[in-house]
Amino acid sequence: MSRLHILTAAELTAFDTPALLSHTQRETFFRVSERLADLLATLRSPTNRVCLLLTVGYVRATKRFFVSPFSPADVAYVTQQLGYTPDQIDLDTYDDKASASRHRRLTLDYLGFRPFNAQARQEMAQEIRMMVRSHMRPKAIFLQLLKLLEIRKTEMPSAYALTELMTHVSQQHKRELTETIEARLSPMHRALLDALLEKQEALWQPESQVQRDKLTLLKRFSQSTRPAKIKGNIGVPGAMGAKFTVSSK
């Protein structure tokens, strides 16, 4: 199963990398409330406290989790914010698996967010299914999912995870359509549809070497110069000018 290509390489990198924050943004996202200070105090080492505050700040800013290495400028700001010196912070000792997993749970609980678990995945799959049936473009679906996750205060997974889910639902939808057609298309209808793909003899001398599928002859072109009609003539998706008809001859 080939995966959908939704974001460019640059967009993927930007999505899965912490954004560059300004000083004002750092003051906003890395602020320490009394409740957060109590939470930080439960951690043993200055490094873990710095990393937890970084995690909280990034989720506040983007609703997503990121793995180290963190931005040096953000690390320096948070280190100073908590009253530590750079010598007290050793990010090499930070356990990306154990500590980061625990910090993720603490962050979600502190901010009141839901994890992107099986239930959230099922909910998003249902949303994707409805959007696919409405013929929304993949990138529009992707952006709409981000809005829904934010509105529902749900952790945003990686771009890869969302793309995989979209691919799975899209392929499932295609299989359902194929099964429906196979079950309901009669032999007569199949023969008629196959006939539309047969080559049609050229209709006039200058095109004696040109043979077109009968299907392409069903399109009726508009002579209007309106932009929507022109787009319809050249087959632009979503244009209203393209009309198809079957000749009664």
Accessible surface in RSA format (square Angstrom, percent):
REM  Atomic radii and reference values for relative SASA: ProtOr
REM  Chains: A
REM  Algorithm: Lee & Richards
REM  Probe-radius: 1.40
REM  Slices: 20
REM RES _ NUM      All-atoms   Total-Side   Main-Chain    Non-polar    All polar
REM                ABS   REL    ABS   REL    ABS   REL    ABS   REL    ABS   REL
RES MET A   1   149.74  77.5  63.20  41.8  86.54 206.0  70.32  59.8  79.43 105.2
RES SER A   2    91.77  77.5  73.61  98.2  18.16  41.8  53.39 113.7  38.37  53.8
RES ARG A   3    89.08  37.4  78.48  40.0  10.60  25.2  16.50  22.5  72.58  44.0
RES LEU A   4    46.43  25.9  41.56  29.7   4.88  12.3  44.44  31.2   1.99   5.4
RES HIS A   5   174.32  95.3 139.72  97.1  34.60  88.5  96.66  99.6  77.66  90.4
RES ILE A   6    19.65  11.2   0.39   0.3  19.26  46.4   3.48   2.5  16.16  43.9
RES LEU A   7    26.37  14.7   9.71   6.9  16.66  41.9  10.79   7.6  15.58  41.9
RES THR A   8    81.85  58.2  72.90  73.9   8.95  21.3  77.97 104.7   3.88   5.9
RES ALA A   9    82.23  75.6  69.35 107.0  12.88  29.3  72.40 102.0   9.83  26.0
RES ALA A  10    77.48  71.2  62.24  96.0  15.24  34.7  70.69  99.5   6.79  18.0
RES GLU A  11    59.28  34.0  53.61  40.6   5.66  13.5  32.50  62.9  26.77  21.9
RES LEU A  12    64.97  36.2  64.01  45.8   0.97   2.4  64.26  45.1   0.71   1.9
RES THR A  13    89.33  63.5  81.88  83.0   7.45  17.8  62.12  83.4  27.21  41.1
RES ALA A  14    68.64  63.1  50.58  78.1  18.06  41.1  59.17  83.3   9.47  25.1
RES PHE A  15    19.00   9.5  14.36   8.9   4.64  12.1  18.78  11.4   0.22   0.6
RES ASP A  16    67.99  47.6  47.35  47.1  20.64  48.8  27.59  64.9  40.40  40.3
RES THR A  17    64.89  46.2  61.74  62.6   3.15   7.5  49.50  66.5  15.38  23.3
RES PRO A  18    20.29  14.8  11.93  10.9   8.36  30.4  12.01   9.9   8.28  51.5
RES ALA A  19    53.72  49.4  42.47  65.5  11.25  25.6  51.20  72.1   2.53   6.7
RES LEU A  20   163.87  91.3 138.04  98.8  25.83  64.9 139.50  98.0  24.37  65.6
RES LEU A  21    15.18   8.5   6.19   4.4   8.99  22.6   6.67   4.7   8.51  22.9
RES SER A  22    58.44  49.4  46.98  62.7  11.46  26.4  51.59 109.9   6.85   9.6
RES HIS A  23   108.25  59.2 102.27  71.1   5.99  15.3  75.33  77.6  32.93  38.3
RES THR A  24    94.76  67.4  94.08  95.4   0.68   1.6  59.74  80.2  35.02  52.9
RES GLN A  25    74.67  41.8  73.64  53.8   1.03   2.5  18.37  39.1  56.30  42.7
RES ARG A  26    35.33  14.8  35.33  18.0   0.00   0.0   0.44   0.6  34.89  21.1
RES GLU A  27    85.87  49.3  76.59  57.9   9.28  22.1  22.17  42.9  63.69  52.0
RES THR A  28    65.17  46.4  59.99  60.8   5.18  12.3  43.59  58.6  21.58  32.6
RES PHE A  29    42.18  21.1  42.18  26.1   0.00   0.0  42.18  25.6   0.00   0.0
RES PHE A  30     0.19   0.1   0.00   0.0   0.19   0.5   0.19   0.1   0.00   0.0
RES ARG A  31   124.38  52.2 123.24  62.8   1.15   2.7  50.19  68.6  74.19  45.0
RES VAL A  32    48.42  31.9  18.29  16.6  30.13  72.6  18.72  16.3  29.70  80.5
RES SER A  33    46.46  39.3  35.26  47.1  11.21  25.8  45.34  96.6   1.12   1.6
RES GLU A  34   145.11  83.3 131.60  99.6  13.51  32.2  52.81 102.1  92.30  75.4
RES ARG A  35   137.00  57.5 130.36  66.5   6.64  15.8  67.73  92.6  69.26  42.0
RES LEU A  36     0.00   0.0   0.00   0.0   0.00   0.0   0.00   0.0   0.00   0.0
RES ALA A  37    42.80  39.4  36.57  56.4   6.23  14.2  37.91  53.4   4.89  13.0
RES ASP A  38    89.56  62.7  84.15  83.8   5.41  12.8  29.26  68.9  60.29  60.1
RES LEU A  39    34.47  19.2  30.58  21.9   3.89   9.8  34.04  23.9   0.43   1.2
RES LEU A  40     7.91   4.4   7.91   5.7   0.00   0.0   7.91   5.6   0.00   0.0
RES ALA A  41    71.29  65.5  47.45  73.2  23.84  54.2  52.21  73.5  19.08  50.5
RES THR A  42    86.68  61.6  57.63  58.4  29.04  69.2  64.47  86.6  22.21  33.6
RES LEU A  43     5.63   3.1   1.54   1.1   4.09  10.3   3.78   2.7   1.84   5.0
RES ARG A  44   222.94  93.6 193.65  98.7  29.28  69.7  79.55 108.7 143.38  86.9
RES SER A  45    39.31  33.2  37.61  50.2   1.70   3.9  35.33  75.2   3.98   5.6
RES PRO A  46    34.46  25.1  34.46  31.4   0.00   0.0  34.46  28.5   0.00   0.0
RES THR A  47     9.29   6.6   9.29   9.4   0.00   0.0   3.94   5.3   5.35   8.1
RES ASN A  48    32.30  22.3  32.30  31.2   0.00   0.0   0.00   0.0  32.30  31.2
RES ARG A  49    58.29  24.5  58.29  29.7   0.00   0.0   6.20   8.5  52.09  31.6
RES VAL A  50     0.00   0.0   0.00   0.0   0.00   0.0   0.00   0.0   0.00   0.0
RES CYS A  51     0.00   0.0   0.00   0.0   0.00   0.0   0.00   0.0   0.00   0.0
RES LEU A  52     0.00   0.0   0.00   0.0   0.00   0.0   0.00   0.0   0.00   0.0
RES LEU A  53     0.00   0.0   0.00   0.0   0.00   0.0   0.00   0.0   0.00   0.0
RES LEU A  54     0.00   0.0   0.00   0.0   0.00   0.0   0.00   0.0   0.00   0.0
RES THR A  55    13.76   9.8  11.46  11.6   2.29   5.5   9.22  12.4   4.53   6.9
RES VAL A  56     0.00   0.0   0.00   0.0   0.00   0.0   0.00   0.0   0.00   0.0
RES GLY A  57     0.00   0.0   0.00   N/A   0.00   0.0   0.00   0.0   0.00   0.0
RES TYR A  58     3.82   1.8   3.82   2.2   0.00   0.0   3.82   2.9   0.00   0.0
RES VAL A  59     1.56   1.0   1.46   1.3   0.10   0.2   1.46   1.3   0.10   0.3
RES ARG A  60    33.91  14.2  19.72  10.1  14.19  33.8  19.27  26.3  14.64   8.9
RES ALA A  61    29.79  27.4   4.11   6.3  25.69  58.4   4.32   6.1  25.47  67.5
RES THR A  62    24.69  17.6  14.80  15.0   9.89  23.6  21.75  29.2   2.95   4.5
RES LYS A  63    41.66  20.3  41.59  25.5   0.07   0.2  21.65  19.5  20.01  21.3
RES ARG A  64    33.55  14.1  33.55  17.1   0.00   0.0   4.74   6.5  28.81  17.5
RES PHE A  65    32.04  16.0  10.03   6.2  22.01  57.3  10.76   6.5  21.28  60.9
RES PHE A  66    23.90  12.0   4.40   2.7  19.50  50.7   8.95   5.4  14.95  42.8
RES VAL A  67   104.31  68.6  93.67  84.8  10.64  25.6  96.78  84.1   7.52  20.4
RES SER A  68    30.15  25.5  18.55  24.8  11.60  26.7   7.60  16.2  22.55  31.6
RES PRO A  69   126.32  92.1 110.37 100.6  15.95  58.0 113.03  93.3  13.29  82.6
RES PHE A  70    11.48   5.7   3.71   2.3   7.77  20.2   3.85   2.3   7.63  21.8
RES SER A  71    24.04  20.3  15.48  20.7   8.56  19.7  15.78  33.6   8.26  11.6
RES PRO A  72   112.18  81.8 102.59  93.5   9.59  34.8 107.92  89.1   4.26  26.5
RES ALA A  73    51.39  47.2  37.96  58.6  13.42  30.5  46.31  65.2   5.08  13.5
RES ASP A  74     0.57   0.4   0.57   0.6   0.00   0.0   0.00   0.0   0.57   0.6
RES VAL A  75    19.61  12.9  19.61  17.8   0.00   0.0  19.61  17.0   0.00   0.0
RES ALA A  76    62.67  57.6  50.36  77.7  12.31  28.0  57.65  81.2   5.02  13.3
RES TYR A  77    39.05  18.2  34.00  19.3   5.06  13.2  29.28  22.0   9.77  12.0
RES VAL A  78     0.00   0.0   0.00   0.0   0.00   0.0   0.00   0.0   0.00   0.0
RES THR A  79     5.25   3.7   5.25   5.3   0.00   0.0   3.82   5.1   1.43   2.2
RES GLN A  80   142.47  79.7 129.78  94.9  12.69  30.2  41.00  87.3 101.48  77.0
RES GLN A  81    76.23  42.6  45.17  33.0  31.06  74.0   7.81  16.6  68.42  51.9
RES LEU A  82    41.99  23.4  17.18  12.3  24.81  62.4  22.34  15.7  19.66  52.9
RES GLY A  83    63.78  78.7   0.00   N/A  63.78  78.7  33.71  92.5  30.07  67.4
RES TYR A  84    41.78  19.5  31.12  17.7  10.67  27.8  20.48  15.4  21.31  26.3
RES THR A  85    72.96  51.9  72.07  73.1   0.89   2.1  66.97  89.9   6.00   9.1
RES PRO A  86   111.22  81.1  98.66  89.9  12.56  45.7 102.36  84.5   8.87  55.1
RES ASP A  87   143.50 100.5 108.22 107.7  35.28  83.4  36.13  85.0 107.37 107.1
RES GLN A  88    87.48  48.9  67.97  49.7  19.50  46.4  32.28  68.7  55.19  41.9
RES ILE A  89    23.13  13.2   5.67   4.2  17.46  42.1   5.67   4.1  17.46  47.4
RES ASP A  90    66.17  46.4  63.25  63.0   2.93   6.9  29.27  68.9  36.90  36.8
RES LEU A  91    58.60  32.6  44.30  31.7  14.30  35.9  44.30  31.1  14.30  38.5
RES ASP A  92   140.84  98.7 106.03 105.5  34.81  82.3  32.39  76.2 108.45 108.2
RES THR A  93    95.30  67.8  63.60  64.5  31.70  75.5  63.08  84.7  32.22  48.7
RES TYR A  94    20.47   9.6   5.01   2.9  15.46  40.2   4.54   3.4  15.93  19.6
RES ASP A  95    66.92  46.9  59.38  59.1   7.54  17.8  25.23  59.4  41.69  41.6
RES ASP A  96    64.66  45.3  51.85  51.6  12.82  30.3  21.33  50.2  43.33  43.2
RES LYS A  97   175.57  85.7 165.00 101.2  10.57  25.2 113.79 102.4  61.78  65.8
RES ALA A  98    64.85  59.6  48.96  75.6  15.89  36.1  59.29  83.5   5.56  14.7
RES SER A  99    24.03  20.3  18.83  25.1   5.20  12.0   6.35  13.5  17.68  24.8
RES ALA A 100    28.19  25.9  23.33  36.0   4.85  11.0  24.62  34.7   3.56   9.4
RES SER A 101    49.15  41.5  44.81  59.8   4.34  10.0  24.59  52.4  24.56  34.4
RES ARG A 102   103.40  43.4 103.35  52.7   0.05   0.1  35.46  48.5  67.94  41.2
RES HIS A 103     2.36   1.3   2.36   1.6   0.00   0.0   0.43   0.4   1.92   2.2
RES ARG A 104    87.21  36.6  87.12  44.4   0.09   0.2  25.89  35.4  61.32  37.2
RES ARG A 105   143.09  60.1 136.77  69.7   6.32  15.0  69.24  94.6  73.85  44.8
RES LEU A 106    38.64  21.5  36.81  26.3   1.83   4.6  37.29  26.2   1.35   3.6
RES THR A 107     0.00   0.0   0.00   0.0   0.00   0.0   0.00   0.0   0.00   0.0
RES LEU A 108    11.92   6.6  11.67   8.4   0.25   0.6  11.78   8.3   0.14   0.4
RES ASP A 109   110.01  77.1  93.28  92.8  16.74  39.6  25.65  60.4  84.36  84.1
RES TYR A 110    27.41  12.8  17.35   9.9  10.06  26.2   8.21   6.2  19.20  23.7
RES LEU A 111    31.14  17.3  19.99  14.3  11.15  28.0  24.33  17.1   6.81  18.3
RES GLY A 112    48.25  59.5   0.00   N/A  48.25  59.5  32.70  89.7  15.55  34.8
RES PHE A 113    24.91  12.5  12.83   7.9  12.08  31.4  13.42   8.1  11.49  32.9
RES ARG A 114    79.74  33.5  77.83  39.7   1.91   4.5  62.72  85.7  17.02  10.3
RES PRO A 115    59.40  43.3  59.15  53.9   0.25   0.9  59.15  48.8   0.25   1.6
RES PHE A 116    37.84  18.9  15.77   9.8  22.07  57.4  15.89   9.6  21.95  62.8
RES ASN A 117    70.28  48.5  59.08  57.1  11.20  27.0  36.20  87.1  34.08  32.9
RES ALA A 118    83.82  77.1  69.73 107.6  14.09  32.1  73.86 104.0   9.96  26.4
RES GLN A 119   110.37  61.7 103.90  75.9   6.47  15.4  33.07  70.4  77.30  58.6
RES ALA A 120     0.35   0.3   0.35   0.5   0.00   0.0   0.35   0.5   0.00   0.0
RES ARG A 121    98.66  41.4  98.66  50.3   0.00   0.0  32.31  44.2  66.35  40.2
RES GLN A 122   133.30  74.5 127.56  93.2   5.74  13.7  40.92  87.1  92.38  70.1
RES GLU A 123    50.51  29.0  43.93  33.2   6.57  15.7  31.73  61.4  18.77  15.3
RES MET A 124     0.72   0.4   0.72   0.5   0.00   0.0   0.72   0.6   0.00   0.0
RES ALA A 125    13.35  12.3  13.35  20.6   0.00   0.0  13.35  18.8   0.00   0.0
RES GLN A 126    83.45  46.7  83.44  61.0   0.00   0.0  37.08  78.9  46.37  35.2
RES GLU A 127    32.63  18.7  32.59  24.7   0.04   0.1   0.30   0.6  32.33  26.4
RES ILE A 128     0.01   0.0   0.01   0.0   0.00   0.0   0.01   0.0   0.00   0.0
RES ARG A 129    50.07  21.0  50.00  25.5   0.06   0.1  12.56  17.2  37.50  22.7
RES MET A 130    91.72  47.5  87.92  58.2   3.81   9.1  53.02  45.1  38.70  51.3
RES MET A 131    17.81   9.2  16.78  11.1   1.03   2.4  16.41  13.9   1.40   1.9
RES VAL A 132    23.47  15.4  18.12  16.4   5.35  12.9  19.63  17.1   3.84  10.4
RES ARG A 133   127.20  53.4 109.57  55.9  17.63  42.0  39.18  53.5  88.03  53.3
RES SER A 134    78.16  66.0  50.48  67.4  27.68  63.8  28.58  60.9  49.58  69.5
RES HIS A 135   160.18  87.5 131.91  91.7  28.27  72.3  94.17  97.1  66.01  76.8
RES MET A 136    71.73  37.1  55.11  36.5  16.61  39.6  45.62  38.8  26.10  34.6
RES ARG A 137   156.28  65.6 152.06  77.5   4.22  10.0  61.76  84.4  94.52  57.3
RES PRO A 138    59.44  43.3  59.22  54.0   0.22   0.8  59.44  49.1   0.00   0.0
RES LYS A 139    84.55  41.2  82.84  50.8   1.71   4.1  56.46  50.8  28.09  29.9
RES ALA A 140    42.73  39.3  33.80  52.2   8.93  20.3  38.54  54.3   4.19  11.1
RES ILE A 141     5.22   3.0   5.22   3.9   0.00   0.0   5.22   3.8   0.00   0.0
RES PHE A 142     1.88   0.9   1.88   1.2   0.00   0.0   1.88   1.1   0.00   0.0
RES LEU A 143    86.51  48.2  85.18  60.9   1.33   3.3  85.31  59.9   1.20   3.2
RES GLN A 144    62.25  34.8  61.04  44.6   1.20   2.9  10.13  21.6  52.12  39.5
RES LEU A 145     0.00   0.0   0.00   0.0   0.00   0.0   0.00   0.0   0.00   0.0
RES LEU A 146    28.33  15.8  28.04  20.1   0.29   0.7  28.32  19.9   0.01   0.0
RES LYS A 147   124.72  60.8 122.16  75.0   2.56   6.1  70.32  63.3  54.40  57.9
RES LEU A 148    24.59  13.7  24.59  17.6   0.00   0.0  24.59  17.3   0.00   0.0
RES LEU A 149     0.38   0.2   0.38   0.3   0.00   0.0   0.38   0.3   0.00   0.0
RES GLU A 150    84.73  48.6  78.16  59.1   6.57  15.6  15.24  29.5  69.49  56.7
RES ILE A 151   132.49  75.4 106.38  79.3  26.11  62.9 113.61  81.8  18.88  51.2
RES ARG A 152    85.85  36.0  68.49  34.9  17.36  41.3  34.66  47.4  51.20  31.0
RES LYS A 153    95.03  46.4  95.00  58.3   0.02   0.1  58.60  52.7  36.43  38.8
RES THR A 154     0.05   0.0   0.05   0.1   0.00   0.0   0.05   0.1   0.00   0.0
RES GLU A 155    15.84   9.1  14.67  11.1   1.17   2.8   1.17   2.3  14.67  12.0
RES MET A 156    12.80   6.6   9.22   6.1   3.58   8.5   8.57   7.3   4.23   5.6
RES PRO A 157    13.67  10.0   7.33   6.7   6.34  23.0  13.63  11.3   0.04   0.3
RES SER A 158    51.09  43.2  40.34  53.8  10.75  24.8  34.76  74.0  16.33  22.9
RES ALA A 159     0.00   0.0   0.00   0.0   0.00   0.0   0.00   0.0   0.00   0.0
RES TYR A 160   125.02  58.4 124.03  70.6   0.99   2.6  88.39  66.4  36.63  45.2
RES ALA A 161    30.35  27.9  25.84  39.9   4.51  10.3  29.79  42.0   0.56   1.5
RES LEU A 162     0.08   0.0   0.00   0.0   0.08   0.2   0.08   0.1   0.00   0.0
RES THR A 163     5.11   3.6   5.11   5.2   0.00   0.0   1.61   2.2   3.50   5.3
RES GLU A 164    53.11  30.5  51.15  38.7   1.97   4.7  14.25  27.6  38.86  31.7
RES LEU A 165     3.20   1.8   3.20   2.3   0.00   0.0   3.20   2.3   0.00   0.0
RES MET A 166     1.31   0.7   1.31   0.9   0.00   0.0   1.31   1.1   0.00   0.0
RES THR A 167     0.80   0.6   0.80   0.8   0.00   0.0   0.80   1.1   0.00   0.0
RES HIS A 168    80.93  44.2  80.92  56.2   0.01   0.0  47.39  48.8  33.54  39.0
RES VAL A 169     1.10   0.7   0.70   0.6   0.40   1.0   0.70   0.6   0.40   1.1
RES SER A 170    15.95  13.5  15.41  20.6   0.54   1.3   8.53  18.2   7.42  10.4
RES GLN A 171    42.42  23.7  42.42  31.0   0.00   0.0   1.19   2.5  41.23  31.3
RES GLN A 172    55.62  31.1  55.61  40.6   0.01   0.0   6.61  14.1  49.01  37.2
RES HIS A 173    25.64  14.0  23.59  16.4   2.05   5.2  18.14  18.7   7.50   8.7
RES LYS A 174   118.93  58.0 116.70  71.6   2.23   5.3  73.79  66.4  45.15  48.1
RES ARG A 175   120.86  50.7 117.85  60.1   3.01   7.2  63.29  86.5  57.57  34.9
RES GLU A 176    66.90  38.4  64.89  49.1   2.01   4.8  36.19  70.0  30.71  25.1
RES LEU A 177    91.67  51.1  91.46  65.4   0.21   0.5  91.55  64.3   0.12   0.3
RES THR A 178    75.88  54.0  74.08  75.1   1.80   4.3  49.86  67.0  26.02  39.3
RES GLU A 179   114.05  65.5 107.41  81.3   6.64  15.8  45.11  87.3  68.94  56.3
RES THR A 180    63.52  45.2  58.27  59.1   5.24  12.5  38.20  51.3  25.31  38.3
RES ILE A 181    97.30  55.4  93.09  69.3   4.21  10.2  97.30  70.1   0.00   0.0
RES GLU A 182   102.13  58.6  88.22  66.7  13.91  33.1  32.01  61.9  70.12  57.3
RES ALA A 183    87.49  80.4  44.91  69.3  42.58  96.9  55.49  78.1  32.00  84.8
RES ARG A 184   196.91  82.7 167.06  85.2  29.85  71.1  55.87  76.4 141.04  85.5
RES LEU A 185    47.13  26.2  37.94  27.1   9.19  23.1  38.74  27.2   8.38  22.6
RES SER A 186    40.45  34.2  34.20  45.6   6.25  14.4  39.54  84.2   0.91   1.3
RES PRO A 187   110.97  80.9 104.12  94.9   6.85  24.9 105.98  87.5   4.99  31.0
RES MET A 188   124.79  64.6 115.93  76.7   8.86  21.1  82.93  70.5  41.86  55.5
RES HIS A 189    81.44  44.5  80.70  56.1   0.73   1.9  56.27  58.0  25.16  29.3
RES ARG A 190    84.74  35.6  82.93  42.3   1.81   4.3  37.83  51.7  46.90  28.4
RES ALA A 191    60.77  55.9  49.70  76.7  11.07  25.2  55.61  78.3   5.16  13.7
RES LEU A 192   106.19  59.1 102.95  73.7   3.24   8.1 103.35  72.6   2.84   7.6
RES LEU A 193    91.56  51.0  87.90  62.9   3.67   9.2  88.18  61.9   3.38   9.1
RES ASP A 194    91.95  64.4  87.04  86.6   4.91  11.6  26.97  63.5  64.98  64.8
RES ALA A 195    30.23  27.8  29.81  46.0   0.42   1.0  30.13  42.4   0.10   0.3
RES LEU A 196    50.32  28.0  50.32  36.0   0.00   0.0  50.32  35.3   0.00   0.0
RES LEU A 197   108.72  60.5  93.93  67.2  14.79  37.2  94.51  66.4  14.21  38.2
RES GLU A 198    95.51  54.8  88.94  67.3   6.57  15.7  36.98  71.5  58.53  47.8
RES LYS A 199   125.71  61.3 101.88  62.5  23.83  56.7  66.87  60.2  58.84  62.7
RES GLN A 200    52.03  29.1  49.56  36.2   2.47   5.9   4.48   9.5  47.56  36.1
RES GLU A 201   119.71  68.7 117.34  88.8   2.37   5.6  57.13 110.5  62.58  51.1
RES ALA A 202    35.97  33.1   7.55  11.7  28.42  64.6  12.62  17.8  23.35  61.8
RES LEU A 203   132.85  74.0  97.97  70.1  34.89  87.7 101.67  71.4  31.19  83.9
RES TRP A 204   150.73  60.5 140.32  67.9  10.40  24.4 140.04  74.7  10.69  17.3
RES GLN A 205   143.89  80.5 131.95  96.4  11.93  28.4  61.08 130.0  82.81  62.8
RES PRO A 206    98.91  72.1  56.29  51.3  42.61 154.9  68.98  56.9  29.93 186.0
RES GLU A 207    40.91  23.5  40.13  30.4   0.78   1.9  11.62  22.5  29.28  23.9
RES SER A 208    56.53  47.8  33.25  44.4  23.28  53.6  21.04  44.8  35.49  49.7
RES GLN A 209   167.16  93.5 136.39  99.7  30.77  73.3  60.80 129.4 106.36  80.7
RES VAL A 210    62.91  41.4  57.60  52.1   5.31  12.8  60.76  52.8   2.15   5.8
RES GLN A 211    90.91  50.8  71.74  52.4  19.16  45.6  16.38  34.9  74.52  56.5
RES ARG A 212   104.94  44.1 100.46  51.2   4.48  10.7  28.00  38.3  76.94  46.6
RES ASP A 213    37.96  26.6  35.78  35.6   2.18   5.1   1.03   2.4  36.93  36.8
RES LYS A 214    73.76  36.0  72.79  44.7   0.96   2.3  33.69  30.3  40.06  42.7
RES LEU A 215    80.80  45.0  79.47  56.9   1.33   3.3  79.47  55.8   1.33   3.6
RES THR A 216    75.82  53.9  56.18  57.0  19.64  46.8  63.77  85.6  12.05  18.2
RES LEU A 217    74.33  41.4  46.67  33.4  27.66  69.5  50.39  35.4  23.94  64.4
RES LEU A 218    33.62  18.7  31.06  22.2   2.56   6.4  32.97  23.2   0.65   1.8
RES LYS A 219    40.76  19.9  27.90  17.1  12.86  30.6  15.83  14.2  24.93  26.6
RES ARG A 220   135.73  57.0 127.88  65.2   7.85  18.7  55.74  76.2  79.99  48.5
RES PHE A 221   111.20  55.6  93.93  58.2  17.28  45.0  94.15  57.1  17.05  48.8
RES SER A 222    31.62  26.7  19.70  26.3  11.92  27.5  19.36  41.2  12.25  17.2
RES GLN A 223   163.66  91.5 135.33  98.9  28.33  67.5  67.40 143.5  96.26  73.0
RES SER A 224    40.89  34.6  22.27  29.7  18.63  42.9  28.81  61.3  12.09  16.9
RES THR A 225   119.75  85.2 104.33 105.8  15.42  36.8  71.88  96.5  47.88  72.4
RES ARG A 226   154.57  64.9 152.01  77.5   2.55   6.1  49.50  67.7 105.07  63.7
RES PRO A 227    98.58  71.8  94.85  86.5   3.73  13.6  98.34  81.2   0.24   1.5
RES ALA A 228    43.83  40.3  39.68  61.2   4.16   9.5  42.00  59.1   1.83   4.9
RES LYS A 229    49.43  24.1  49.43  30.3   0.00   0.0  19.99  18.0  29.45  31.4
RES ILE A 230    80.02  45.5  80.00  59.6   0.02   0.1  80.02  57.6   0.00   0.0
RES LYS A 231   103.63  50.6 103.63  63.6   0.00   0.0  46.73  42.1  56.90  60.6
RES GLY A 232     0.35   0.4   0.00   N/A   0.35   0.4   0.35   1.0   0.00   0.0
RES ASN A 233    33.55  23.1  26.02  25.1   7.54  18.1   9.65  23.2  23.90  23.1
RES ILE A 234   126.92  72.2  91.45  68.1  35.47  85.5 100.21  72.2  26.71  72.5
RES GLY A 235    48.29  59.5   0.00   N/A  48.29  59.5  25.22  69.2  23.06  51.7
RES VAL A 236    55.58  36.6  47.89  43.4   7.69  18.5  49.90  43.4   5.68  15.4
RES PRO A 237   100.32  73.1  77.94  71.1  22.37  81.3  89.26  73.7  11.06  68.7
RES GLY A 238    76.54  94.4   0.00   N/A  76.54  94.4  44.35 121.7  32.19  72.1
RES ALA A 239    26.88  24.7   0.69   1.1  26.19  59.6   9.08  12.8  17.80  47.1
RES MET A 240   157.98  81.8 143.36  94.9  14.62  34.8 120.45 102.4  37.54  49.7
RES GLY A 241     3.36   4.1   0.00   N/A   3.36   4.1   0.58   1.6   2.78   6.2
RES ALA A 242    37.21  34.2  17.23  26.6  19.98  45.5  18.22  25.7  18.99  50.3
RES LYS A 243   105.78  51.6 102.23  62.7   3.54   8.4  56.57  50.9  49.21  52.4
RES PHE A 244   136.54  68.3 105.35  65.3  31.19  81.2 105.52  64.0  31.03  88.8
RES THR A 245    64.66  46.0  56.11  56.9   8.55  20.4  37.39  50.2  27.27  41.2
RES VAL A 246   117.06  77.0  96.11  87.0  20.95  50.5  96.11  83.5  20.95  56.8
RES SER A 247    74.35  62.8  51.41  68.6  22.94  52.8  52.73 112.3  21.62  30.3
RES SER A 248   121.73 102.9  79.18 105.7  42.55  98.0  56.10 119.5  65.62  91.9
RES LYS A 249   230.60 112.5 162.36  99.6  68.24 162.5 140.26 126.2  90.34  96.2
END  Absolute sums over single chains surface
CHAIN  1 A    16235.6      13668.5       2567.1       9538.9       6696.7
END  Absolute sums over all chains
TOTAL         16235.6      13668.5       2567.1       9538.9       6696.7
